[in-house]
Amino acid sequence: MQNHDELVRPPVLGPALVAATGASGWASFDYRLIAGGKSNLTFELSSAAGELILRRPPSGNLLPSAHDMGRESRVQRALAGTQVPVPQVVLTDEGDLLGVPCYVMAKVEGHVIREELPAGYADDAAAKERIAGALVDTQSALHLIDPASIGMADFGRAEGFMARQVRRWTEQWDRSKTHDVAEMTELSQRLSTNTPTAQRVSIIHGDYRLDNCIMDSDDPGKVAAVLDWELSALGDPLADLALTLFYWLEESDEPFGITPSITRTPGFPGRDFVKARYAEQTGLDLSDLGYYQGFSAFKLAGIVQGINQRSKAGAMAGQDFGNLDDMVLHIARQGLELL
């Protein structure tokens, strides 16, 4: 096991876990890094008292508004007891324990599905449709929650959400682009002048897709937990749905290569299934969905360009993603078609 004691600080975290859980077994524990990279770090902690999950920011210099552990733990605490399953938060700390804000949550058993299904799991089309239905139903349940009813009315400024998002991602593109791309310029202009009015204010996940959920290991039609709430906010629920749809590749689609593409596997229902089920569950009008899908493409192209820029600058810890200019252009053109 690679030593990450400076990131986990077992002699400090152990006593805090004993106090938080009332279980003396947490005085000493083992750990392993189970997720890392561009986002927050996730460690599995194991002791005589059981297993827990630690979430903390990466090391190094951090942007002031990024990697907000308090935001993640707050939304999970608020959603506890709703129809949206989330891991129970055991401990939250502002920086006294590890030197950075962090939180510890219960470990939820189940399957995190990325590029392939576990052996013997959801082998037929009916089971794959149940996976899709469970994902849509859980996202719909999230969007139907009144934020004020769970103490989340102040979770963000929802008014003007889409206009701010377009400005933010236009600025992001302008900072990271290496050359002008006419399709991105056109996308930005069209998105800036045709912003739809949100039908409701919802808590949105910000990156809702299959591999950010844990599926019940016995029942493919049940989401055991929704993870990775770092991009959550109050906003327009159709922006959340549109990004989910953009990641929801069909068999004939070209994979992006930066996110899992399991939904291209034969047997998974297509995007029309997702849209129809979401509309049925929420009662929202999807006639403006093309705008939100166009924005999702604009946002994703900006993300890819940021990766492209950092890769070319040698700032990706030795990872070389090659030249992603063609992917940016492909996504931008797709965005114009969707818009």
C-alpha positions as CSV (number, residue, x, y, z in Angstrom):
1,M,0.0,0.0,0.0
2,Q,1.4,3.4,-1.0
3,N,1.9,5.6,2.1
4,H,-0.4,8.6,2.2
5,D,-0.2,9.2,5.9
6,E,0.3,12.9,5.3
7,L,-3.0,13.1,3.5
8,V,-5.0,10.8,6.0
9,R,-3.2,11.5,9.3
10,P,-4.3,8.3,11.1
11,P,-3.0,9.4,14.5
12,V,-5.2,12.5,14.3
13,L,-8.2,11.2,12.4
14,G,-8.5,7.9,14.5
15,P,-9.5,9.6,17.8
16,A,-11.9,11.9,16.0
17,L,-13.6,8.8,14.4
18,V,-13.8,7.2,17.9
19,A,-15.6,10.3,19.2
20,A,-17.9,10.6,16.2
21,T,-18.9,6.9,16.1
22,G,-18.6,5.8,19.7
23,A,-16.6,2.8,18.4
24,S,-13.2,2.3,20.0
25,G,-12.1,0.2,17.1
26,W,-11.5,3.4,15.1
27,A,-8.5,4.3,17.2
28,S,-6.4,2.4,14.7
29,F,-7.3,1.8,11.0
30,D,-5.9,0.9,7.6
31,Y,-6.7,2.9,4.5
32,R,-6.4,2.7,0.7
33,L,-6.9,5.3,-2.0
34,I,-9.9,4.2,-4.1
35,A,-10.2,7.3,-6.4
36,G,-7.9,10.1,-7.3
37,G,-7.0,12.3,-10.1
38,K,-8.4,15.7,-11.2
39,S,-11.1,15.9,-8.5
40,N,-11.3,15.1,-4.8
41,L,-9.5,12.1,-3.2
42,T,-11.5,9.2,-1.8
43,F,-10.0,6.8,0.8
44,E,-11.5,3.6,2.1
45,L,-10.9,3.3,5.8
46,S,-11.1,-0.1,7.5
47,S,-10.8,-1.1,11.2
48,A,-12.1,-3.6,13.7
49,A,-15.1,-1.3,13.9
50,G,-16.0,-1.6,10.2
51,E,-15.4,0.4,7.0
52,L,-15.9,4.1,6.2
53,I,-15.1,6.5,3.4
54,L,-13.0,9.6,3.7
55,R,-13.3,12.5,1.1
56,R,-10.8,15.3,1.0
57,P,-9.3,17.7,-1.6
58,P,-6.2,16.8,-3.5
59,S,-2.9,18.1,-2.3
60,G,-1.2,21.2,-3.6
61,N,-2.5,24.7,-4.4
62,L,-6.3,24.7,-4.8
63,L,-8.7,27.2,-6.3
64,P,-10.6,29.0,-3.6
65,S,-14.1,27.8,-4.7
66,A,-13.0,24.3,-5.8
67,H,-13.1,21.0,-3.9
68,D,-15.8,22.3,-1.4
69,M,-16.1,19.5,1.2
70,G,-18.6,21.4,3.2
71,R,-20.8,21.7,0.2
72,E,-20.7,18.0,-0.5
73,S,-21.4,17.0,3.1
74,R,-24.1,19.5,3.5
75,V,-26.2,18.4,0.6
76,Q,-25.8,14.7,1.7
77,R,-26.9,15.5,5.2
78,A,-29.9,17.4,3.8
79,L,-31.0,14.6,1.5
80,A,-30.8,11.9,4.2
81,G,-34.3,10.5,4.6
82,T,-35.6,11.7,1.1
83,Q,-36.1,9.5,-1.9
84,V,-32.6,10.3,-3.1
85,P,-30.2,7.7,-1.5
86,V,-27.0,9.2,-0.2
87,P,-24.3,7.8,2.2
88,Q,-24.7,8.8,5.8
89,V,-22.2,11.5,6.8
90,V,-20.4,10.5,10.0
91,L,-17.9,13.4,10.5
92,T,-17.3,16.8,9.0
93,D,-14.2,18.9,9.7
94,E,-13.3,22.4,8.5
95,G,-9.5,21.7,8.5
96,D,-8.4,21.0,12.1
97,L,-7.8,17.3,11.5
98,L,-6.1,17.1,8.1
99,G,-5.2,20.7,7.4
100,V,-7.9,20.9,4.8
101,P,-11.7,20.5,5.0
102,C,-12.8,16.9,4.8
103,Y,-15.7,14.6,5.7
104,V,-16.2,10.9,6.5
105,M,-19.3,8.9,5.4
106,A,-20.6,5.4,5.6
107,K,-19.5,2.9,3.0
108,V,-22.4,1.8,0.8
109,E,-22.2,-1.6,-0.8
110,G,-23.1,-2.2,-4.4
111,H,-21.7,-1.8,-8.0
112,V,-20.1,1.3,-9.5
113,I,-20.6,0.6,-13.2
114,R,-18.1,2.1,-15.7
115,E,-17.0,0.4,-18.9
116,E,-18.6,-3.0,-18.3
117,L,-21.2,-4.7,-16.2
118,P,-20.2,-7.0,-13.4
119,A,-20.3,-10.7,-14.4
120,G,-23.8,-12.0,-14.1
121,Y,-25.3,-8.6,-13.5
122,A,-28.1,-7.1,-15.6
123,D,-27.5,-9.7,-18.4
124,D,-30.6,-9.0,-20.4
125,A,-32.3,-5.9,-21.9
126,A,-35.1,-5.9,-19.3
127,A,-32.5,-5.6,-16.5
128,K,-30.6,-2.8,-18.4
129,E,-33.9,-0.9,-18.8
130,R,-34.4,-1.2,-15.0
131,I,-31.0,0.3,-14.5
132,A,-31.9,3.2,-16.7
133,G,-35.3,3.6,-15.1
134,A,-33.8,3.7,-11.6
135,L,-31.3,6.4,-12.7
136,V,-34.0,8.6,-14.2
137,D,-36.4,8.1,-11.3
138,T,-33.7,9.1,-8.8
139,Q,-32.7,12.2,-10.7
140,S,-36.4,13.1,-11.0
141,A,-36.9,12.7,-7.3
142,L,-34.0,15.0,-6.6
143,H,-35.4,17.7,-8.9
144,L,-38.9,17.5,-7.4
145,I,-37.6,18.2,-3.8
146,D,-38.5,21.7,-2.6
147,P,-35.1,23.0,-1.5
148,A,-36.6,25.0,1.4
149,S,-38.3,21.8,2.8
150,I,-34.9,20.3,3.6
151,G,-33.1,23.5,4.6
152,M,-31.4,24.2,1.3
153,A,-33.1,27.4,0.2
154,D,-29.8,29.2,0.6
155,F,-27.7,26.6,-1.3
156,G,-27.0,29.0,-4.1
157,R,-28.5,31.8,-6.2
158,A,-30.9,30.2,-8.7
159,E,-32.1,33.4,-10.4
160,G,-30.3,33.9,-13.7
161,F,-28.6,30.4,-13.4
162,M,-28.3,29.6,-17.1
163,A,-27.2,33.1,-18.1
164,R,-24.4,32.9,-15.5
165,Q,-23.5,29.4,-16.6
166,V,-23.1,30.5,-20.2
167,R,-20.9,33.5,-19.1
168,R,-18.8,31.3,-16.9
169,W,-18.1,28.7,-19.5
170,T,-17.5,31.3,-22.2
171,E,-14.8,32.8,-20.0
172,Q,-13.4,29.3,-19.3
173,W,-13.2,28.6,-23.1
174,D,-11.5,32.0,-23.7
175,R,-8.9,31.2,-21.1
176,S,-8.1,27.7,-22.3
177,K,-8.4,27.9,-26.1
178,T,-5.3,27.6,-28.2
179,H,-7.0,28.9,-31.3
180,D,-10.4,30.2,-32.4
181,V,-13.1,27.6,-33.1
182,A,-15.9,29.1,-35.1
183,E,-18.4,26.6,-33.8
184,M,-17.7,27.5,-30.2
185,T,-18.0,31.2,-30.9
186,E,-21.4,30.5,-32.5
187,L,-22.5,28.3,-29.7
188,S,-21.6,31.0,-27.1
189,Q,-23.5,33.7,-29.1
190,R,-26.6,31.7,-29.6
191,L,-26.7,30.4,-26.0
192,S,-26.3,34.0,-24.7
193,T,-29.3,35.4,-26.6
194,N,-31.9,32.6,-26.2
195,T,-31.8,31.7,-22.6
196,P,-35.0,29.9,-21.5
197,T,-36.8,30.7,-18.3
198,A,-36.5,27.9,-15.7
199,Q,-39.7,26.1,-14.9
200,R,-38.7,25.4,-11.3
201,V,-35.7,25.8,-9.0
202,S,-34.2,22.5,-8.0
203,I,-31.2,21.0,-6.2
204,I,-29.1,19.8,-9.2
205,H,-26.3,17.3,-9.0
206,G,-24.1,18.8,-11.7
207,D,-22.6,15.6,-13.0
208,Y,-25.3,13.0,-12.8
209,R,-24.4,9.8,-14.7
210,L,-24.3,6.1,-14.1
211,D,-20.7,5.9,-12.8
212,N,-21.5,8.5,-10.2
213,C,-24.0,6.2,-8.6
214,I,-23.8,2.9,-6.7
215,M,-26.3,0.4,-8.0
216,D,-27.8,-2.2,-5.7
217,S,-25.9,-5.4,-6.2
218,D,-29.0,-7.6,-6.0
219,D,-31.5,-5.3,-7.7
220,P,-30.5,-3.5,-11.0
221,G,-33.6,-1.4,-10.6
222,K,-32.4,0.3,-7.5
223,V,-29.9,3.1,-6.9
224,A,-28.1,2.4,-3.6
225,A,-26.5,5.8,-3.4
226,V,-25.7,8.9,-5.4
227,L,-22.1,10.1,-5.0
228,D,-19.8,13.0,-6.0
229,W,-21.9,16.1,-5.1
230,E,-19.1,18.6,-5.5
231,L,-20.9,20.4,-8.4
232,S,-24.3,20.4,-6.8
233,A,-26.2,23.7,-6.7
234,L,-29.6,25.3,-6.9
235,G,-30.5,25.7,-10.5
236,D,-32.4,24.7,-13.6
237,P,-33.2,21.0,-13.5
238,L,-33.2,20.7,-17.3
239,A,-29.5,21.6,-17.3
240,D,-28.9,18.6,-15.1
241,L,-31.0,16.3,-17.3
242,A,-29.3,17.6,-20.5
243,L,-25.8,16.8,-19.3
244,T,-27.0,13.3,-18.3
245,L,-28.4,12.9,-21.8
246,F,-25.1,14.1,-23.3
247,Y,-23.2,11.4,-21.5
248,W,-26.0,8.8,-22.4
249,L,-24.4,7.5,-25.5
250,E,-26.3,5.2,-27.9
251,E,-24.9,2.2,-29.8
252,S,-24.3,4.3,-33.0
253,D,-22.6,7.2,-31.1
254,E,-18.9,7.9,-31.1
255,P,-17.5,7.6,-27.5
256,F,-15.8,10.7,-26.1
257,G,-13.0,8.7,-24.4
258,I,-13.0,10.8,-21.3
259,T,-16.1,9.2,-19.6
260,P,-17.5,5.7,-19.5
261,S,-19.7,4.7,-22.4
262,I,-21.5,1.6,-21.0
263,T,-24.9,2.8,-22.3
264,R,-23.7,2.1,-25.9
265,T,-23.8,-1.6,-24.9
266,P,-26.7,-3.5,-26.7
267,G,-29.7,-3.7,-24.5
268,F,-29.5,-0.3,-22.9
269,P,-32.5,2.0,-23.8
270,G,-31.7,5.2,-25.7
271,R,-32.1,8.8,-24.9
272,D,-35.7,8.9,-25.9
273,F,-36.5,6.5,-23.0
274,V,-34.7,8.8,-20.6
275,K,-36.5,11.9,-21.8
276,A,-39.9,10.2,-21.8
277,R,-39.5,8.8,-18.3
278,Y,-38.2,12.0,-16.9
279,A,-41.1,14.0,-18.4
280,E,-43.6,11.6,-17.0
281,Q,-42.0,11.6,-13.5
282,T,-41.5,15.4,-13.2
283,G,-44.3,16.9,-15.4
284,L,-41.7,19.3,-16.8
285,D,-42.0,20.6,-20.4
286,L,-39.0,19.4,-22.5
287,S,-39.7,21.5,-25.5
288,D,-36.7,23.7,-24.8
289,L,-34.4,20.8,-24.1
290,G,-32.3,21.4,-27.3
291,Y,-31.0,24.6,-25.7
292,Y,-29.9,22.8,-22.6
293,Q,-28.3,20.0,-24.6
294,G,-26.5,22.7,-26.7
295,F,-25.2,24.2,-23.5
296,S,-24.1,20.8,-22.2
297,A,-22.0,20.4,-25.4
298,F,-20.5,23.8,-24.9
299,K,-19.6,23.1,-21.3
300,L,-18.1,19.7,-22.1
301,A,-16.1,21.1,-25.0
302,G,-14.7,23.6,-22.6
303,I,-13.8,20.9,-20.1
304,V,-12.1,18.9,-22.9
305,Q,-10.2,21.9,-24.0
306,G,-8.9,22.5,-20.4
307,I,-7.7,18.9,-20.3
308,N,-6.1,19.5,-23.8
309,Q,-4.3,22.6,-22.6
310,R,-3.0,21.1,-19.4
311,S,-1.9,17.9,-21.2
312,K,0.1,19.9,-23.8
313,A,1.7,21.9,-21.0
314,G,2.8,18.7,-19.2
315,A,0.7,19.6,-16.2
316,M,-1.2,16.3,-16.0
317,A,1.3,14.3,-13.8
318,G,2.8,12.5,-16.8
319,Q,-0.5,11.7,-18.5
320,D,-0.6,12.4,-22.2
321,F,-4.1,12.5,-23.7
322,G,-2.8,13.4,-27.2
323,N,-4.3,16.2,-29.3
324,L,-7.9,16.7,-28.3
325,D,-8.6,19.4,-30.9
326,D,-10.7,17.1,-33.0
327,M,-12.8,16.0,-30.0
328,V,-13.5,19.7,-29.1
329,L,-14.6,20.4,-32.7
330,H,-16.8,17.2,-32.8
331,I,-18.6,18.1,-29.5
332,A,-19.1,21.7,-30.6
333,R,-20.6,20.7,-33.9
334,Q,-22.9,18.3,-32.1
335,G,-23.9,21.1,-29.8
336,L,-25.0,23.3,-32.7
337,E,-27.0,20.4,-34.1
338,L,-28.7,19.9,-30.7
339,L,-29.3,23.6,-30.3
